[in-house]
Amino acid sequence: MAFLEYVYPYLQFQSNQAYLKDLPSGWTLDGVDLFGGLSQISHNLETGAYSNQWQFETDLYTLVNILPRDFHLNLPMPLLSIFAFGTDFSLASVSLDGTSLPELQTYVESGYSTTIPSPIVSINGEPTADYILRGGVETQQYLDPDALYNLMLYSIPLAQQENGNAYKWGHLFGFASDSTTYSFSNGTTLTMPNLAILAEPFDGVVDGTTLFNLLEVPESPTSVSGSDDGADSGETNDATPLTSSTISTVSGYPTPIVLHPSGYTGGYFLNDSKVAVLAMTAFADPTESEEGNVLQQKVIRQFLAACKAAGMLKLIVDLQGNGGGHIESGYDAFKQLFPTIEPFGATRFRHTPFAEYISMLSSTDGVYNYTDHIEYQVQAVLDVDLEKFPNYQDFMGPDVIYGDNFTSLMRYNLSDPTIQLPFVISGYYNNTNIAPQLFAAEDIVMILDGSCGSTCALFSQFMKSQAGVRSIAVGGRPQQAPMQGVAGSKGAEVYTYGNIDEILIATDQLYQDSHGTFPPYTGPPEYNISLAAPPLGPSLSKNGRFNLRNNYNSSSPTEIPLHFVYEAANCRLWYQPGDLVAIENLWERVVDVAWGSGKCVSGSTVTDDDTMPSGAYDTVPFGPGAVSQVLLNASLPGLIPNKDAGSGQSSGLGTLIIQIVS
């Protein structure tokens, strides 16, 4: 119960909760009442409805991490974090000819172009596509069924980011049996064991009490820690960050013209053509370093210079696997491609009494704090017209929208040194000498696989709505229909619990320096932040996260956040077997579709002949086929069924049976 009381005020900052509770038209999955769900879980604890901690953690994890479909919203659970459940068995979805519906095959077979593998038709007796989609809906955080489907499977870009392929090791809650049976179209079957690995050493663990003490007794931290600026990731477990290293090639990609030392941004030229490819699988390196941002900026600048020198005429921007990163890097990439366009990037915070308390105290002396960037200080933001707010009251509002309270629309001051240094976005502050635009919008196309979110969503929105760049989505469910290419979090900024704690500490110090004793918060207690160590383990400060800002496409007060706007890509393609071994096979088909006579998946475009349309907003509107038909367990705390969903395959958690492997 203490754990629920601790997280409650942090969840108040989640910016889109009113929309999750009352779904706008165009949402493809179920909704959730976060605080209604917390009340139900609290009631279950009080009445003894949970027979063990696993049940409690599973309900709470699903409520906060899964049902909101926002990978900015994370609540790590200690017991769930110590096991990784999987099949050690990768699957891929490919169309043999690019026209017929894709089928599920084992990944090893899928990469061979010299054989015709036998597809898997069922898993444990359930049609394969239904089984895969259900797994994605139950365990992944993305906001669209096609993205959830892709995240369960193998692709080269997702593998590079160690993302996706969740069917192999992403079965969060275990299995209902100790093996899985695959039935192939040629009549054969294969039964494979279900596995689990330990994410923590079990030295000294002999019973439940010693396990609890190892994982869930709070440490005594000497300081509050948070992420540096909330770089974005779909990951919620406490994984050790990868060590950045210098590499010269990336598996599955051709030889680069220029490559980031960590491999997540590279420039390529297609053979025998005037087409260049800028592939970005992230906007931050694995360690989320400022140096990584500077190097990404340099890679893009050098690549565009190489494109000019080589006379390149077309550009593919491949964003497959890109779950985001540092906000500044997304802005920078856009400004290098379109240096004369001012990125819109209008956002709102959710207004709460505690947020106003922070804003009032940090803004009260009218002097900008250049030491600590405090998001709620009025001097730190600009209004929608890029002018200063006259006072914190005009900034904080609240504006009452959709039955909830929000701040006024705000935009970043991109020449503010407190958010720029040591990395400076191209075109701002002391980095205004940048190259002119090289490629026209009609000569650029984006490739998306649904995993694009956070900073990637910001970048792709600038490309579409302001520059007019078209996009092609790849993969997804085996149905002839449009597909959303951006389906990660479409919120504008992720914040950790530790970030809020740091703001509170910085505001305290700022106020004391000018006015003396820091006044206590006297508003409703459910909004009050405690700086005490969290119950159930020490990881909440860094890994407890929420979406701080809703992102908008205009200044209209009636506009819903982009997270809830259905946006199909202009065209859709299937993966083919060769794409799983050499990504340039896909790039060459994209060239033919975007600027030649190639065809899109039937039903995925607004054209009668399935060719790609010419306008960025020439897209198929939301329809019934976009909605998931997976019916989640109706007893899940906080679940609000989507009224647009029809009958489908119901799901529910089974008894946990696993085989532990070392």
C-alpha positions in Angstrom: 0.0 0.0 0.0 2.9 2.3 0.7 4.2 1.8 -2.8 0.9 2.9 -4.3 0.8 6.0 -2.1 4.4 6.8 -3.2 3.7 6.6 -6.9 0.3 8.3 -6.8 1.5 11.9 -7.0 4.1 11.2 -9.7 1.4 9.7 -11.9 -0.6 13.0 -11.6 2.0 14.5 -14.0 1.0 12.0 -16.8 -0.2 14.5 -19.4 -2.7 12.5 -21.4 -4.7 10.6 -18.8 -8.0 12.4 -19.5 -7.8 11.1 -23.1 -7.0 7.6 -22.1 -10.0 7.5 -19.8 -12.4 8.9 -22.5 -11.0 7.7 -25.8 -11.2 10.0 -28.8 -12.3 8.6 -32.1 -9.4 7.1 -34.0 -7.8 5.2 -31.1 -7.0 1.6 -32.1 -6.7 -0.1 -28.7 -8.4 -0.1 -25.3 -8.3 2.8 -22.9 -7.5 3.0 -19.2 -8.5 4.8 -16.1 -5.2 5.1 -14.3 -6.5 6.3 -10.9 -9.6 4.1 -11.1 -7.2 1.2 -11.6 -5.1 2.2 -8.7 -8.2 2.3 -6.5 -9.1 -1.1 -7.6 -5.7 -2.5 -6.9 -5.7 -0.8 -3.5 -9.1 -2.4 -2.8 -7.7 -5.8 -3.8 -4.8 -5.4 -1.3 -7.1 -4.4 1.5 -9.5 -7.3 0.9 -6.7 -9.9 0.4 -7.7 -10.6 -3.2 -4.0 -11.1 -4.1 -2.6 -14.4 -2.9 1.0 -13.5 -3.7 3.1 -10.5 -4.8 3.4 -11.7 -8.4 -0.4 -11.1 -8.9 -0.1 -7.6 -7.4 2.9 -6.7 -9.5 1.3 -8.1 -12.7 -1.8 -6.0 -12.2 0.0 -2.8 -11.4 2.6 -3.3 -14.2 -0.2 -3.9 -16.7 -2.2 -0.8 -15.5 0.7 1.6 -15.7 3.1 0.2 -18.3 0.8 -1.6 -20.8 -2.7 -0.3 -21.0 -1.8 3.4 -21.5 0.1 2.5 -24.7 2.7 5.1 -24.0 6.3 4.0 -23.6 7.0 7.2 -21.7 5.0 5.9 -18.9 7.0 3.3 -16.9 6.7 1.8 -13.4 9.4 -0.9 -12.8 8.2 -3.7 -10.6 11.0 -5.5 -8.6 9.8 -9.1 -8.8 8.9 -8.9 -12.5 12.3 -7.5 -13.3 14.3 -10.5 -12.1 13.1 -13.0 -14.7 13.2 -12.8 -18.5 10.8 -15.3 -20.1 11.1 -16.4 -23.7 11.2 -19.1 -26.3 14.7 -18.5 -27.7 12.9 -18.8 -31.0 12.7 -15.9 -33.5 9.9 -15.4 -36.0 9.6 -13.1 -39.0 6.7 -12.0 -41.2 7.5 -12.0 -44.9 5.7 -11.9 -48.2 7.5 -14.1 -50.7 6.6 -11.9 -53.7 5.8 -8.6 -52.0 2.1 -8.8 -53.1 0.6 -11.8 -51.3 -0.2 -11.5 -47.6 2.9 -12.2 -45.4 3.2 -15.4 -43.4 5.0 -16.2 -40.2 8.2 -18.2 -40.5 11.2 -19.0 -38.4 13.8 -16.2 -38.7 16.6 -18.5 -39.8 14.5 -19.8 -42.7 13.1 -16.4 -43.6 16.5 -15.0 -44.6 17.1 -17.6 -47.3 16.1 -16.5 -50.8 17.0 -19.8 -52.4 14.3 -21.9 -50.7 10.6 -21.5 -50.0 10.1 -22.2 -46.3 7.0 -23.7 -44.9 5.1 -21.0 -42.9 3.8 -21.5 -39.4 0.0 -21.7 -39.4 -0.7 -22.1 -35.7 1.0 -21.8 -32.3 -0.5 -23.9 -29.6 -3.5 -24.5 -31.8 -4.2 -20.8 -32.3 -3.8 -19.1 -35.8 -0.3 -17.7 -35.8 -1.1 -14.1 -36.6 -3.7 -14.0 -33.8 -1.3 -15.5 -31.3 1.4 -13.0 -32.2 -0.9 -10.0 -32.1 -2.3 -11.1 -28.7 1.2 -11.4 -27.3 1.9 -7.8 -28.5 -1.3 -6.4 -27.1 -0.7 -8.1 -23.7 3.0 -7.1 -23.2 4.1 -4.2 -25.4 3.5 -0.4 -24.9 2.9 0.8 -28.5 -0.3 2.5 -29.6 -1.2 0.6 -32.7 -1.8 -3.1 -33.5 0.5 -3.1 -36.5 3.3 -1.7 -34.5 2.7 -4.3 -31.7 2.7 -7.0 -34.3 6.1 -5.8 -35.7 7.6 -5.5 -32.2 7.1 -9.2 -31.6 9.1 -10.2 -34.7 12.6 -9.9 -36.2 13.8 -7.1 -38.5 17.3 -5.7 -39.1 16.7 -2.2 -37.7 14.9 -3.5 -34.6 17.7 -6.0 -34.0 20.3 -3.2 -34.2 18.6 -1.4 -31.3 18.1 -4.7 -29.4 14.4 -3.8 -29.6 11.6 -5.8 -31.0 11.8 -9.6 -31.5 9.7 -9.8 -28.3 8.5 -13.2 -29.2 12.0 -14.5 -28.4 12.5 -13.0 -25.0 9.6 -10.6 -24.2 7.0 -12.8 -22.6 6.8 -10.6 -19.5 4.4 -12.7 -17.4 5.6 -16.2 -18.2 3.7 -19.0 -19.8 0.7 -21.2 -19.1 2.7 -24.4 -20.0 6.3 -25.5 -20.2 6.5 -25.8 -24.0 5.1 -24.2 -27.2 4.0 -26.2 -30.2 4.3 -24.9 -33.8 2.3 -26.3 -36.7 3.6 -25.7 -40.2 1.6 -25.6 -43.5 3.4 -28.8 -44.7 1.8 -30.8 -41.9 4.9 -31.0 -39.6 4.9 -29.8 -35.9 7.7 -28.6 -33.6 7.5 -28.4 -29.9 10.0 -26.1 -28.1 10.6 -25.5 -24.4 9.6 -22.3 -22.8 12.5 -20.8 -20.9 13.4 -18.2 -18.2 16.7 -16.6 -17.3 17.7 -14.7 -14.1 18.4 -11.0 -14.5 19.9 -10.8 -11.0 22.3 -13.1 -9.1 20.6 -15.2 -6.6 23.5 -15.5 -4.2 22.2 -15.9 -0.7 18.6 -16.3 -1.8 17.1 -19.3 -0.1 13.5 -18.4 0.4 10.9 -15.7 -0.3 12.2 -13.5 2.6 15.8 -13.4 1.4 14.6 -12.7 -2.2 12.4 -9.8 -0.9 15.3 -8.4 1.0 17.6 -8.6 -2.0 15.2 -6.8 -4.4 12.7 -4.8 -2.5 14.2 -3.3 0.6 14.9 0.4 -0.2 18.5 1.5 -0.3 19.6 4.6 1.6 20.5 6.9 -1.2 22.8 9.9 -0.5 21.3 11.9 -3.3 18.4 11.9 -5.7 19.3 10.6 -9.2 17.4 11.0 -12.4 18.1 10.8 -16.1 20.1 13.7 -17.6 17.3 14.9 -19.8 14.8 12.1 -20.2 16.2 10.4 -23.3 13.6 8.1 -24.7 13.3 4.4 -24.7 10.6 1.8 -24.7 12.6 -0.2 -22.1 11.2 -0.4 -18.6 13.5 -3.0 -16.9 16.7 -2.1 -15.2 19.0 -3.2 -18.0 22.7 -2.4 -17.9 23.4 0.1 -20.7 25.5 -1.0 -23.6 29.0 0.3 -23.9 29.4 2.7 -26.8 32.1 1.5 -29.2 33.5 2.6 -32.5 32.3 0.5 -35.4 32.7 0.8 -39.2 29.8 -1.3 -40.4 26.4 -2.4 -39.1 25.1 -5.9 -39.6 22.6 -6.1 -42.4 23.5 -2.7 -43.8 25.7 -1.9 -46.8 29.1 -0.1 -46.5 28.4 3.4 -45.2 29.6 6.7 -46.6 29.7 8.0 -43.0 28.7 6.2 -39.8 28.2 7.3 -36.2 30.7 5.5 -33.9 27.8 3.8 -32.1 26.2 2.8 -35.4 22.7 4.3 -34.9 23.1 6.9 -37.6 24.6 6.2 -41.0 24.6 7.6 -44.5 24.5 5.3 -47.6 24.4 5.6 -51.4 22.4 3.0 -53.3 24.4 1.4 -56.1 24.0 2.7 -59.6 21.6 5.5 -58.7 21.4 9.0 -57.4 19.5 7.9 -54.2 21.0 8.4 -50.8 19.8 6.9 -47.5 20.0 8.5 -44.1 19.3 5.6 -41.6 18.7 6.7 -38.0 17.6 4.0 -35.6 17.8 6.3 -32.6 18.4 9.9 -31.6 20.7 9.0 -28.7 23.6 6.6 -28.2 23.2 3.7 -25.8 24.7 5.7 -22.9 22.6 8.8 -23.8 25.7 10.9 -23.9 26.0 14.5 -25.0 29.0 13.4 -27.1 26.7 11.1 -29.0 24.5 14.0 -29.9 27.4 16.0 -31.2 28.6 13.1 -33.3 25.1 12.5 -34.8 24.9 16.1 -35.8 28.4 15.8 -37.4 27.5 12.6 -39.2 24.3 14.2 -40.8 26.3 17.3 -41.8 29.1 15.3 -43.4 26.6 13.0 -45.1 24.6 15.9 -46.7 27.9 17.4 -47.8 28.9 14.1 -49.4 25.4 13.9 -51.1 26.0 17.3 -52.6 29.4 16.4 -53.8 28.1 13.2 -55.4 25.1 14.9 -57.0 22.5 12.8 -55.2 19.0 13.7 -56.2 16.7 11.7 -53.8 16.9 10.9 -50.1 15.4 8.1 -48.1 15.2 8.7 -44.4 14.9 5.3 -42.7 13.5 5.6 -39.2 12.8 1.9 -38.6 13.6 0.9 -35.1 13.8 4.5 -33.9 12.3 4.7 -30.4 13.6 8.3 -29.9 16.4 9.9 -27.9 17.4 13.4 -27.1 14.9 16.0 -28.1 17.6 18.4 -29.4 18.9 15.8 -31.8 15.5 15.4 -33.4 15.2 19.1 -33.9 18.8 19.3 -35.2 18.2 16.6 -37.8 15.1 18.4 -39.1 16.9 21.8 -39.2 19.8 20.3 -41.3 17.3 19.0 -43.8 15.0 22.0 -43.8 17.1 25.0 -42.4 14.5 27.7 -43.3 11.6 26.1 -41.4 11.0 26.9 -37.8 9.9 23.7 -36.0 6.5 24.2 -34.4 6.7 21.8 -31.5 3.9 23.2 -29.4 3.2 21.4 -26.1 1.3 21.5 -22.9 1.9 20.2 -19.4 -0.9 18.8 -17.3 -1.7 21.5 -14.7 -1.8 20.3 -11.1 -1.7 22.2 -7.8 1.8 20.9 -7.2 3.0 22.0 -10.7 1.7 25.5 -10.0 3.4 25.5 -6.7 6.8 24.7 -8.4 6.1 27.3 -11.1 5.2 30.0 -8.6 8.2 29.6 -6.5 10.8 29.1 -9.3 9.4 32.1 -11.3 8.7 34.5 -8.4 11.8 36.8 -8.6 11.6 37.1 -12.4 15.2 36.1 -12.9 16.0 33.1 -15.0 18.0 30.4 -13.3 20.8 29.6 -15.7 22.3 27.0 -13.4 19.4 24.5 -13.3 16.9 24.3 -16.1 13.6 24.2 -14.3 10.8 23.2 -16.8 8.1 25.1 -14.8 10.0 28.4 -14.5 8.2 30.8 -16.8 11.4 32.2 -18.0 12.4 28.8 -19.4 9.6 28.7 -22.1 8.1 30.7 -24.9 4.4 31.1 -25.8 3.0 29.7 -29.1 4.1 32.8 -30.9 7.7 32.4 -29.6 7.2 35.4 -27.2 7.9 35.5 -23.5 5.0 34.9 -21.1 4.3 38.0 -19.0 4.1 36.0 -15.8 3.8 32.5 -14.5 0.0 32.8 -14.2 -0.4 33.2 -17.9 1.9 30.3 -18.5 0.3 27.9 -16.0 -3.3 28.7 -16.7 -5.1 26.4 -16.3 -6.7 25.9 -19.6 -9.6 23.5 -19.2 -9.6 21.1 -22.1 -11.3 17.7 -22.5 -12.3 17.8 -18.8 -8.8 18.3 -17.5 -6.5 21.2 -16.6 -3.5 22.1 -18.7 -0.9 24.9 -19.0 -0.9 27.3 -21.9 0.6 26.1 -25.2 4.4 26.6 -25.0 7.3 26.2 -27.3 11.0 25.7 -26.7 13.4 28.6 -26.8 15.9 26.9 -29.1 18.6 29.6 -28.5 18.5 29.1 -24.7 22.0 28.1 -23.6 20.7 26.1 -20.6 19.1 23.6 -22.9 21.6 23.8 -25.7 25.1 23.6 -24.3 27.3 21.7 -25.0 25.2 20.6 -27.9 23.7 23.4 -30.1 20.9 22.7 -32.6 21.7 23.7 -36.1 20.4 27.2 -36.8 20.3 28.5 -33.3 22.4 30.3 -30.6 26.0 30.2 -31.9 25.4 27.6 -34.6 23.7 29.6 -37.3 26.1 29.1 -40.1 24.5 26.0 -41.7 24.3 24.6 -45.2 21.3 25.5 -47.4 18.6 22.9 -48.1 19.8 20.1 -50.4 16.7 18.0 -51.1 13.2 19.2 -51.9 10.4 17.7 -49.8 9.1 15.7 -52.8 12.5 14.2 -53.2 12.5 12.8 -49.7 10.6 9.8 -48.3 10.5 8.3 -44.8 10.4 4.6 -44.0 8.6 3.7 -40.8 7.8 0.4 -39.0 5.6 1.7 -36.2 8.3 1.8 -33.6 9.0 5.5 -34.2 8.1 7.4 -31.0 9.1 10.3 -28.7 11.8 12.3 -30.4 11.4 10.3 -33.5 7.7 11.2 -33.5 8.6 14.9 -33.1 11.0 14.7 -36.1 8.6 12.8 -38.3 5.8 15.2 -37.5 8.0 18.1 -38.5 8.9 16.3 -41.7 5.2 15.6 -42.5 3.2 18.6 -41.3 5.7 21.4 -41.9 8.0 20.2 -44.7 5.4 18.0 -46.6 7.5 14.8 -46.7 5.7 11.5 -47.4 6.1 8.2 -45.6 6.0 4.4 -46.3 5.1 2.0 -43.5 6.5 -1.6 -43.5 5.2 -4.8 -42.1 2.4 -5.1 -39.6 -0.6 -7.4 -39.5 -1.3 -9.5 -42.6 -4.2 -7.5 -43.9 -4.7 -5.3 -46.9 -5.2 -2.0 -45.1 -3.3 1.2 -44.2 -0.8 1.3 -41.4 0.4 3.9 -39.0 4.2 4.4 -39.2 4.5 6.4 -35.9 3.1 4.3 -33.0 5.5 4.7 -30.1 4.8 7.5 -27.6 3.8 10.6 -29.5 4.3 12.7 -26.3 6.9 15.4 -26.5 9.0 14.7 -23.4 9.6 11.9 -20.9 10.4 12.7 -17.3 11.6 10.5 -14.5 10.6 10.7 -10.9 14.1 11.7 -10.2 13.8 14.7 -12.6 10.8 16.0 -10.6 12.7 15.5 -7.3 15.6 17.4 -8.8 13.4 20.3 -9.9 11.9 20.5 -6.4 15.4 20.6 -4.8 16.6 23.2 -7.3 13.5 25.3 -6.8 14.0 25.1 -3.0 17.6 26.4 -3.4 16.6 29.1 -5.9 13.9 30.4 -3.6 16.1 30.3 -0.5 18.8 32.3 -2.3 16.3 35.1 -3.0 13.6 34.9 -0.3 14.7 32.8 2.6 12.8 29.9 3.9 11.1 27.7 1.3 7.4 27.6 1.9 5.7 24.2 2.3 3.2 22.9 -0.2 -0.3 23.3 1.3 -2.5 22.0 -1.5 -4.3 18.7 -1.9 -2.1 15.9 -0.4 -2.6 13.5 -3.3 -0.4 15.8 -5.4 2.5 16.3 -2.9 5.9 14.8 -3.9 7.9 13.1 -1.1 11.7 13.0 -1.4 11.8 9.9 0.8 13.3 6.7 -0.5 10.7 4.7 -2.5 9.2 1.4 -1.1 9.8 -1.8 -3.0 13.3 -1.1 -4.3 15.5 1.8 -5.2 15.0 2.0 -9.0 12.0 4.3 -9.2 14.0 7.5 -9.2 15.6 6.8 -12.6 13.2 4.2 -14.1 9.8 5.5 -12.9 8.8 7.8 -15.8 5.8 9.6 -17.2 5.0 11.7 -20.2 5.4 15.3 -19.2 4.2 17.1 -22.4 1.4 16.5 -24.8 2.4 17.4 -28.4 0.1 19.4 -30.7 0.0 20.3 -34.4 -1.6 23.7 -34.1 -2.6 26.3 -31.6 -6.3 25.4 -31.6 -7.6 24.7 -28.0 -9.9 22.0 -29.4 -7.1 20.0 -30.9 -6.4 16.6 -29.3 -2.8 15.6 -28.6 -1.0 14.0 -31.5 -0.8 10.8 -29.4 -4.5 10.2 -30.1 -4.5 11.3 -33.8 -4.7 8.4 -36.3 -2.1 9.0 -39.0 -1.7 6.3 -41.6 1.4 6.4 -43.8 1.0 7.3 -47.4 1.8 3.8 -48.5 2.6 0.3 -47.1 4.9 -2.4 -48.1 5.5 -6.0 -46.8 8.9 -7.3 -45.7 10.3 -9.8 -48.1 12.9 -12.6 -47.3 15.8 -10.6 -48.7 15.1 -7.7 -46.4 16.1 -9.8 -43.4 19.6 -10.2 -44.6 20.3 -7.0 -46.5 18.2 -3.8 -45.8 19.1 -2.3 -49.2 16.7 -4.8 -50.8 13.9 -2.8 -49.1 15.4 0.5 -49.9 15.4 -0.3 -53.6 11.7 -1.2 -53.6 11.0 2.1 -51.7 12.7 4.0 -54.5 10.5 2.3 -57.1 7.4 3.0 -55.1 8.2 6.6 -54.1 9.5 7.8 -57.5 8.8 5.0 -60.0 5.9 2.7 -60.9 6.0 0.4 -57.9 2.8 -0.5 -56.1 1.8 -0.2 -52.5 -0.1 -2.9 -50.6 -3.6 -2.9 -51.9 -5.9 -0.8 -49.7 -3.1 1.2 -48.1 -3.2 4.3 -50.3 -5.8 6.8 -51.5 -5.1 6.0 -55.1 -7.2 3.6 -57.2 -4.1 1.9 -58.7 -2.2 1.4 -55.4 0.6 3.8 -56.4 1.9 6.2 -53.9 0.2 9.6 -53.8 2.0 12.9 -54.1 0.9 14.7 -50.9 2.0 14.1 -47.3 -1.6 14.3 -46.1 -2.9 12.0 -48.9 -3.6 9.2 -46.5 -6.4 6.7 -45.8 -8.6 7.8 -42.9 -9.3 5.8 -39.8 -11.5 2.8 -40.3 -12.7 -0.3 -38.4 -9.8 -2.4 -39.7 -7.4 -0.3 -37.7 -8.8 -1.4 -34.4 -7.4 -4.3 -32.5 -9.8 -7.2 -32.1 -7.9 -8.7 -29.1 -10.2 -8.7 -26.1 -8.3 -8.3 -22.9 -9.3 -9.8 -19.6 -12.3 -7.6 -18.5 -11.2 -7.8 -14.8 -7.9 -6.0 -15.4 -7.8 -2.9 -13.1 -8.6 0.3 -14.9 -9.4 -1.3 -18.3 -11.8 0.7 -20.5 -12.8 -1.4 -23.5 -12.6 0.3 -26.9 -16.2 0.8 -28.1 -15.0 0.4 -31.7 -13.6 -3.1 -31.1 -15.6 -6.1 -32.3 -15.5 -9.7 -31.2 -12.0 -11.1 -31.0 -9.7 -13.5 -29.3 -10.0 -13.0 -25.5 -6.8 -13.2 -23.5 -5.8 -13.8 -19.9 -2.8 -14.7 -17.9 -2.3 -18.4 -17.3 -0.5 -20.2 -14.5 3.2 -19.5 -14.5 5.1 -22.6 -15.6 8.7 -22.1 -16.7 12.0 -23.9 -17.2 14.9 -22.0 -15.6 18.1 -22.0 -17.7 21.5 -20.6 -16.9 
